[in-house]
Amino acid sequence: MHKDVLKVLLTKEQIAQRTKELAEQINKDYAGKSVLMICILRGAVLFFADLARLLDVDVRLDFMAVSSYGAGTSTSGEVRIVKDVSQPIEGLHVILVEDIIDTGHTLKYLKRLMESRNPASLKICALLDKPSRRETDLQGDYVGFEVPNEFVVGFGLDYAERYRNLPDVCVLKPEIYGGK
């Protein structure tokens, strides 16, 4: 275990199993349809890649980068598009893939933005959900795990761009990020 980790919350094996289950549900829900999966960079990239490899449906991949946290531990509330999708989404079945649903502000903004582009359907898939921090009425359509209100890193999630490469989802020691 990394020296800055307090504990492992979800092992890579648990994540792999749940990702497989989510892929099976998506395959069932979109059988016979084409899907555009949009990875919300950078946190979702590992989950996104694993999920995409398990899909049997006709799938296209695209990427968006947004900023709402900076180097801090809480959202600024202001969402900035750093990189937009590279193709029109009108008439397509779209799945936004995110690492974590936290306050919900970022995804609510993205959902509104994507809906304004007239997709055939729009769903949200997230590896993690932290409902105890939710400040909006947003819910995920495909959710891997509900997690407690602890600062998590690993499997793509970061603190100040570090720890993304940890193979498990871990709780970071509070002294690392200035928590209690």
Secondary structure as GFF3:
##gff-version 3
##sequence-region A 1 180
A	DSSP	beta_strand	5	10	.	.	.	ID=ss1
A	DSSP	alpha_helix	12	29	.	.	.	ID=ss2
A	DSSP	beta_strand	34	41	.	.	.	ID=ss3
A	DSSP	alpha_helix	45	53	.	.	.	ID=ss4
A	DSSP	beta_strand	58	67	.	.	.	ID=ss5
A	DSSP	beta_strand	80	83	.	.	.	ID=ss6
A	DSSP	beta_strand	93	101	.	.	.	ID=ss7
A	DSSP	alpha_helix	105	115	.	.	.	ID=ss8
A	DSSP	beta_strand	121	129	.	.	.	ID=ss9
A	DSSP	three_ten_helix	131	133	.	.	.	ID=ss10
A	DSSP	beta_strand	142	146	.	.	.	ID=ss11
A	DSSP	beta_strand	152	153	.	.	.	ID=ss12
A	DSSP	beta_strand	169	172	.	.	.	ID=ss13
A	DSSP	alpha_helix	174	177	.	.	.	ID=ss14
###
